[in-house]
Amino acid sequence: MIGAANAGYRAIAFDFRGYGLSNNPAETEKANLLDLVDDVVGRLDSLSIRKAWNNKCYEYDNIKFL
């Protein structure tokens, strides 16, 4: 993360629901990878980030390359 920032990139790291410092999902047994993808895209949208690299888990228009 520090190396990316020093190279002029913005790097964002956050936890899957229920891990690290995040709250547990309401229905833990129903949480899945698509929840994480939705969280990532929601965070990108909230930060007005239109393109992301290295994060193409699902087909969203603002995530261009892996």
Phi and psi restraints in degrees (range 20) as a CNS / XPLOR table:
assign (resid 1 and name C) (resid 2 and name N)
       (resid 2 and name CA) (resid 2 and name C) 1.0 -66.0 20.0 2
assign (resid 2 and name N) (resid 2 and name CA)
       (resid 2 and name C) (resid 3 and name N) 1.0 -41.2 20.0 2
assign (resid 2 and name C) (resid 3 and name N)
       (resid 3 and name CA) (resid 3 and name C) 1.0 -61.8 20.0 2
assign (resid 3 and name N) (resid 3 and name CA)
       (resid 3 and name C) (resid 4 and name N) 1.0 -41.0 20.0 2
assign (resid 3 and name C) (resid 4 and name N)
       (resid 4 and name CA) (resid 4 and name C) 1.0 -64.2 20.0 2
assign (resid 4 and name N) (resid 4 and name CA)
       (resid 4 and name C) (resid 5 and name N) 1.0 -43.6 20.0 2
assign (resid 4 and name C) (resid 5 and name N)
       (resid 5 and name CA) (resid 5 and name C) 1.0 -63.6 20.0 2
assign (resid 5 and name N) (resid 5 and name CA)
       (resid 5 and name C) (resid 6 and name N) 1.0 -42.2 20.0 2
assign (resid 5 and name C) (resid 6 and name N)
       (resid 6 and name CA) (resid 6 and name C) 1.0 -65.2 20.0 2
assign (resid 6 and name N) (resid 6 and name CA)
       (resid 6 and name C) (resid 7 and name N) 1.0 -25.0 20.0 2
assign (resid 6 and name C) (resid 7 and name N)
       (resid 7 and name CA) (resid 7 and name C) 1.0 -87.1 20.0 2
assign (resid 7 and name N) (resid 7 and name CA)
       (resid 7 and name C) (resid 8 and name N) 1.0 2.3 20.0 2
assign (resid 7 and name C) (resid 8 and name N)
       (resid 8 and name CA) (resid 8 and name C) 1.0 95.7 20.0 2
assign (resid 8 and name N) (resid 8 and name CA)
       (resid 8 and name C) (resid 9 and name N) 1.0 8.0 20.0 2
assign (resid 8 and name C) (resid 9 and name N)
       (resid 9 and name CA) (resid 9 and name C) 1.0 -98.7 20.0 2
assign (resid 9 and name N) (resid 9 and name CA)
       (resid 9 and name C) (resid 10 and name N) 1.0 157.5 20.0 2
assign (resid 9 and name C) (resid 10 and name N)
       (resid 10 and name CA) (resid 10 and name C) 1.0 -96.6 20.0 2
assign (resid 10 and name N) (resid 10 and name CA)
       (resid 10 and name C) (resid 11 and name N) 1.0 133.0 20.0 2
assign (resid 10 and name C) (resid 11 and name N)
       (resid 11 and name CA) (resid 11 and name C) 1.0 -122.7 20.0 2
assign (resid 11 and name N) (resid 11 and name CA)
       (resid 11 and name C) (resid 12 and name N) 1.0 134.6 20.0 2
assign (resid 11 and name C) (resid 12 and name N)
       (resid 12 and name CA) (resid 12 and name C) 1.0 -124.8 20.0 2
assign (resid 12 and name N) (resid 12 and name CA)
       (resid 12 and name C) (resid 13 and name N) 1.0 130.9 20.0 2
assign (resid 12 and name C) (resid 13 and name N)
       (resid 13 and name CA) (resid 13 and name C) 1.0 -129.3 20.0 2
assign (resid 13 and name N) (resid 13 and name CA)
       (resid 13 and name C) (resid 14 and name N) 1.0 131.0 20.0 2
assign (resid 13 and name C) (resid 14 and name N)
       (resid 14 and name CA) (resid 14 and name C) 1.0 -146.9 20.0 2
assign (resid 14 and name N) (resid 14 and name CA)
       (resid 14 and name C) (resid 15 and name N) 1.0 166.0 20.0 2
assign (resid 14 and name C) (resid 15 and name N)
       (resid 15 and name CA) (resid 15 and name C) 1.0 -90.9 20.0 2
assign (resid 15 and name N) (resid 15 and name CA)
       (resid 15 and name C) (resid 16 and name N) 1.0 147.5 20.0 2
assign (resid 15 and name C) (resid 16 and name N)
       (resid 16 and name CA) (resid 16 and name C) 1.0 -63.9 20.0 2
assign (resid 16 and name N) (resid 16 and name CA)
       (resid 16 and name C) (resid 17 and name N) 1.0 145.5 20.0 2
assign (resid 16 and name C) (resid 17 and name N)
       (resid 17 and name CA) (resid 17 and name C) 1.0 -50.4 20.0 2
assign (resid 17 and name N) (resid 17 and name CA)
       (resid 17 and name C) (resid 18 and name N) 1.0 127.2 20.0 2
assign (resid 17 and name C) (resid 18 and name N)
       (resid 18 and name CA) (resid 18 and name C) 1.0 91.1 20.0 2
assign (resid 18 and name N) (resid 18 and name CA)
       (resid 18 and name C) (resid 19 and name N) 1.0 -0.7 20.0 2
assign (resid 18 and name C) (resid 19 and name N)
       (resid 19 and name CA) (resid 19 and name C) 1.0 -117.7 20.0 2
assign (resid 19 and name N) (resid 19 and name CA)
       (resid 19 and name C) (resid 20 and name N) 1.0 158.0 20.0 2
assign (resid 19 and name C) (resid 20 and name N)
       (resid 20 and name CA) (resid 20 and name C) 1.0 59.6 20.0 2
assign (resid 20 and name N) (resid 20 and name CA)
       (resid 20 and name C) (resid 21 and name N) 1.0 -128.7 20.0 2
assign (resid 20 and name C) (resid 21 and name N)
       (resid 21 and name CA) (resid 21 and name C) 1.0 -96.9 20.0 2
assign (resid 21 and name N) (resid 21 and name CA)
       (resid 21 and name C) (resid 22 and name N) 1.0 7.1 20.0 2
assign (resid 21 and name C) (resid 22 and name N)
       (resid 22 and name CA) (resid 22 and name C) 1.0 -83.8 20.0 2
assign (resid 22 and name N) (resid 22 and name CA)
       (resid 22 and name C) (resid 23 and name N) 1.0 161.5 20.0 2
assign (resid 22 and name C) (resid 23 and name N)
       (resid 23 and name CA) (resid 23 and name C) 1.0 -79.7 20.0 2
assign (resid 23 and name N) (resid 23 and name CA)
       (resid 23 and name C) (resid 24 and name N) 1.0 154.5 20.0 2
assign (resid 23 and name C) (resid 24 and name N)
       (resid 24 and name CA) (resid 24 and name C) 1.0 -70.7 20.0 2
assign (resid 24 and name N) (resid 24 and name CA)
       (resid 24 and name C) (resid 25 and name N) 1.0 144.8 20.0 2
assign (resid 24 and name C) (resid 25 and name N)
       (resid 25 and name CA) (resid 25 and name C) 1.0 -67.0 20.0 2
assign (resid 25 and name N) (resid 25 and name CA)
       (resid 25 and name C) (resid 26 and name N) 1.0 156.0 20.0 2
assign (resid 25 and name C) (resid 26 and name N)
       (resid 26 and name CA) (resid 26 and name C) 1.0 -58.0 20.0 2
assign (resid 26 and name N) (resid 26 and name CA)
       (resid 26 and name C) (resid 27 and name N) 1.0 -41.4 20.0 2
assign (resid 26 and name C) (resid 27 and name N)
       (resid 27 and name CA) (resid 27 and name C) 1.0 -121.0 20.0 2
assign (resid 27 and name N) (resid 27 and name CA)
       (resid 27 and name C) (resid 28 and name N) 1.0 85.9 20.0 2
assign (resid 27 and name C) (resid 28 and name N)
       (resid 28 and name CA) (resid 28 and name C) 1.0 -52.0 20.0 2
assign (resid 28 and name N) (resid 28 and name CA)
       (resid 28 and name C) (resid 29 and name N) 1.0 -42.3 20.0 2
assign (resid 28 and name C) (resid 29 and name N)
       (resid 29 and name CA) (resid 29 and name C) 1.0 -67.1 20.0 2
assign (resid 29 and name N) (resid 29 and name CA)
       (resid 29 and name C) (resid 30 and name N) 1.0 -16.0 20.0 2
assign (resid 29 and name C) (resid 30 and name N)
       (resid 30 and name CA) (resid 30 and name C) 1.0 -98.9 20.0 2
assign (resid 30 and name N) (resid 30 and name CA)
       (resid 30 and name C) (resid 31 and name N) 1.0 -4.5 20.0 2
assign (resid 30 and name C) (resid 31 and name N)
       (resid 31 and name CA) (resid 31 and name C) 1.0 -68.4 20.0 2
assign (resid 31 and name N) (resid 31 and name CA)
       (resid 31 and name C) (resid 32 and name N) 1.0 141.9 20.0 2
assign (resid 31 and name C) (resid 32 and name N)
       (resid 32 and name CA) (resid 32 and name C) 1.0 -149.9 20.0 2
assign (resid 32 and name N) (resid 32 and name CA)
       (resid 32 and name C) (resid 33 and name N) 1.0 -178.5 20.0 2
assign (resid 32 and name C) (resid 33 and name N)
       (resid 33 and name CA) (resid 33 and name C) 1.0 -62.1 20.0 2
assign (resid 33 and name N) (resid 33 and name CA)
       (resid 33 and name C) (resid 34 and name N) 1.0 -34.4 20.0 2
assign (resid 33 and name C) (resid 34 and name N)
       (resid 34 and name CA) (resid 34 and name C) 1.0 -65.8 20.0 2
assign (resid 34 and name N) (resid 34 and name CA)
       (resid 34 and name C) (resid 35 and name N) 1.0 -28.5 20.0 2
assign (resid 34 and name C) (resid 35 and name N)
       (resid 35 and name CA) (resid 35 and name C) 1.0 -62.3 20.0 2
assign (resid 35 and name N) (resid 35 and name CA)
       (resid 35 and name C) (resid 36 and name N) 1.0 -43.5 20.0 2
assign (resid 35 and name C) (resid 36 and name N)
       (resid 36 and name CA) (resid 36 and name C) 1.0 -62.4 20.0 2
assign (resid 36 and name N) (resid 36 and name CA)
       (resid 36 and name C) (resid 37 and name N) 1.0 -43.8 20.0 2
assign (resid 36 and name C) (resid 37 and name N)
       (resid 37 and name CA) (resid 37 and name C) 1.0 -61.1 20.0 2
assign (resid 37 and name N) (resid 37 and name CA)
       (resid 37 and name C) (resid 38 and name N) 1.0 -44.7 20.0 2
assign (resid 37 and name C) (resid 38 and name N)
       (resid 38 and name CA) (resid 38 and name C) 1.0 -61.6 20.0 2
assign (resid 38 and name N) (resid 38 and name CA)
       (resid 38 and name C) (resid 39 and name N) 1.0 -39.1 20.0 2
assign (resid 38 and name C) (resid 39 and name N)
       (resid 39 and name CA) (resid 39 and name C) 1.0 -63.2 20.0 2
assign (resid 39 and name N) (resid 39 and name CA)
       (resid 39 and name C) (resid 40 and name N) 1.0 -43.3 20.0 2
assign (resid 39 and name C) (resid 40 and name N)
       (resid 40 and name CA) (resid 40 and name C) 1.0 -62.3 20.0 2
assign (resid 40 and name N) (resid 40 and name CA)
       (resid 40 and name C) (resid 41 and name N) 1.0 -48.7 20.0 2
assign (resid 40 and name C) (resid 41 and name N)
       (resid 41 and name CA) (resid 41 and name C) 1.0 -65.1 20.0 2
assign (resid 41 and name N) (resid 41 and name CA)
       (resid 41 and name C) (resid 42 and name N) 1.0 -39.3 20.0 2
assign (resid 41 and name C) (resid 42 and name N)
       (resid 42 and name CA) (resid 42 and name C) 1.0 -61.5 20.0 2
assign (resid 42 and name N) (resid 42 and name CA)
       (resid 42 and name C) (resid 43 and name N) 1.0 -41.3 20.0 2
assign (resid 42 and name C) (resid 43 and name N)
       (resid 43 and name CA) (resid 43 and name C) 1.0 -66.3 20.0 2
assign (resid 43 and name N) (resid 43 and name CA)
       (resid 43 and name C) (resid 44 and name N) 1.0 -44.0 20.0 2
assign (resid 43 and name C) (resid 44 and name N)
       (resid 44 and name CA) (resid 44 and name C) 1.0 -58.9 20.0 2
assign (resid 44 and name N) (resid 44 and name CA)
       (resid 44 and name C) (resid 45 and name N) 1.0 -44.7 20.0 2
assign (resid 44 and name C) (resid 45 and name N)
       (resid 45 and name CA) (resid 45 and name C) 1.0 -62.5 20.0 2
assign (resid 45 and name N) (resid 45 and name CA)
       (resid 45 and name C) (resid 46 and name N) 1.0 -41.9 20.0 2
assign (resid 45 and name C) (resid 46 and name N)
       (resid 46 and name CA) (resid 46 and name C) 1.0 -65.5 20.0 2
assign (resid 46 and name N) (resid 46 and name CA)
       (resid 46 and name C) (resid 47 and name N) 1.0 -25.5 20.0 2
assign (resid 46 and name C) (resid 47 and name N)
       (resid 47 and name CA) (resid 47 and name C) 1.0 -96.2 20.0 2
assign (resid 47 and name N) (resid 47 and name CA)
       (resid 47 and name C) (resid 48 and name N) 1.0 5.8 20.0 2
assign (resid 47 and name C) (resid 48 and name N)
       (resid 48 and name CA) (resid 48 and name C) 1.0 57.4 20.0 2
assign (resid 48 and name N) (resid 48 and name CA)
       (resid 48 and name C) (resid 49 and name N) 1.0 36.2 20.0 2
assign (resid 48 and name C) (resid 49 and name N)
       (resid 49 and name CA) (resid 49 and name C) 1.0 -91.7 20.0 2
assign (resid 49 and name N) (resid 49 and name CA)
       (resid 49 and name C) (resid 50 and name N) 1.0 115.4 20.0 2
assign (resid 49 and name C) (resid 50 and name N)
       (resid 50 and name CA) (resid 50 and name C) 1.0 -88.9 20.0 2
assign (resid 50 and name N) (resid 50 and name CA)
       (resid 50 and name C) (resid 51 and name N) 1.0 -26.1 20.0 2
assign (resid 50 and name C) (resid 51 and name N)
       (resid 51 and name CA) (resid 51 and name C) 1.0 -133.4 20.0 2
assign (resid 51 and name N) (resid 51 and name CA)
       (resid 51 and name C) (resid 52 and name N) 1.0 139.3 20.0 2
assign (resid 51 and name C) (resid 52 and name N)
       (resid 52 and name CA) (resid 52 and name C) 1.0 -130.5 20.0 2
assign (resid 52 and name N) (resid 52 and name CA)
       (resid 52 and name C) (resid 53 and name N) 1.0 148.6 20.0 2
assign (resid 52 and name C) (resid 53 and name N)
       (resid 53 and name CA) (resid 53 and name C) 1.0 -116.3 20.0 2
assign (resid 53 and name N) (resid 53 and name CA)
       (resid 53 and name C) (resid 54 and name N) 1.0 151.0 20.0 2
assign (resid 53 and name C) (resid 54 and name N)
       (resid 54 and name CA) (resid 54 and name C) 1.0 68.5 20.0 2
assign (resid 54 and name N) (resid 54 and name CA)
       (resid 54 and name C) (resid 55 and name N) 1.0 36.6 20.0 2
assign (resid 54 and name C) (resid 55 and name N)
       (resid 55 and name CA) (resid 55 and name C) 1.0 -155.1 20.0 2
assign (resid 55 and name N) (resid 55 and name CA)
       (resid 55 and name C) (resid 56 and name N) 1.0 37.6 20.0 2
assign (resid 55 and name C) (resid 56 and name N)
       (resid 56 and name CA) (resid 56 and name C) 1.0 -93.9 20.0 2
assign (resid 56 and name N) (resid 56 and name CA)
       (resid 56 and name C) (resid 57 and name N) 1.0 82.4 20.0 2
assign (resid 56 and name C) (resid 57 and name N)
       (resid 57 and name CA) (resid 57 and name C) 1.0 -91.2 20.0 2
assign (resid 57 and name N) (resid 57 and name CA)
       (resid 57 and name C) (resid 58 and name N) 1.0 -25.3 20.0 2
assign (resid 57 and name C) (resid 58 and name N)
       (resid 58 and name CA) (resid 58 and name C) 1.0 -147.6 20.0 2
assign (resid 58 and name N) (resid 58 and name CA)
       (resid 58 and name C) (resid 59 and name N) 1.0 162.0 20.0 2
assign (resid 58 and name C) (resid 59 and name N)
       (resid 59 and name CA) (resid 59 and name C) 1.0 -84.5 20.0 2
assign (resid 59 and name N) (resid 59 and name CA)
       (resid 59 and name C) (resid 60 and name N) 1.0 90.2 20.0 2
assign (resid 59 and name C) (resid 60 and name N)
       (resid 60 and name CA) (resid 60 and name C) 1.0 -118.3 20.0 2
assign (resid 60 and name N) (resid 60 and name CA)
       (resid 60 and name C) (resid 61 and name N) 1.0 142.6 20.0 2
assign (resid 60 and name C) (resid 61 and name N)
       (resid 61 and name CA) (resid 61 and name C) 1.0 -63.0 20.0 2
assign (resid 61 and name N) (resid 61 and name CA)
       (resid 61 and name C) (resid 62 and name N) 1.0 -30.5 20.0 2
assign (resid 61 and name C) (resid 62 and name N)
       (resid 62 and name CA) (resid 62 and name C) 1.0 -87.7 20.0 2
assign (resid 62 and name N) (resid 62 and name CA)
       (resid 62 and name C) (resid 63 and name N) 1.0 -0.6 20.0 2
assign (resid 62 and name C) (resid 63 and name N)
       (resid 63 and name CA) (resid 63 and name C) 1.0 -109.8 20.0 2
assign (resid 63 and name N) (resid 63 and name CA)
       (resid 63 and name C) (resid 64 and name N) 1.0 110.9 20.0 2
assign (resid 63 and name C) (resid 64 and name N)
       (resid 64 and name CA) (resid 64 and name C) 1.0 -97.8 20.0 2
assign (resid 64 and name N) (resid 64 and name CA)
       (resid 64 and name C) (resid 65 and name N) 1.0 -38.9 20.0 2
assign (resid 64 and name C) (resid 65 and name N)
       (resid 65 and name CA) (resid 65 and name C) 1.0 -138.3 20.0 2
assign (resid 65 and name N) (resid 65 and name CA)
       (resid 65 and name C) (resid 66 and name N) 1.0 153.9 20.0 2
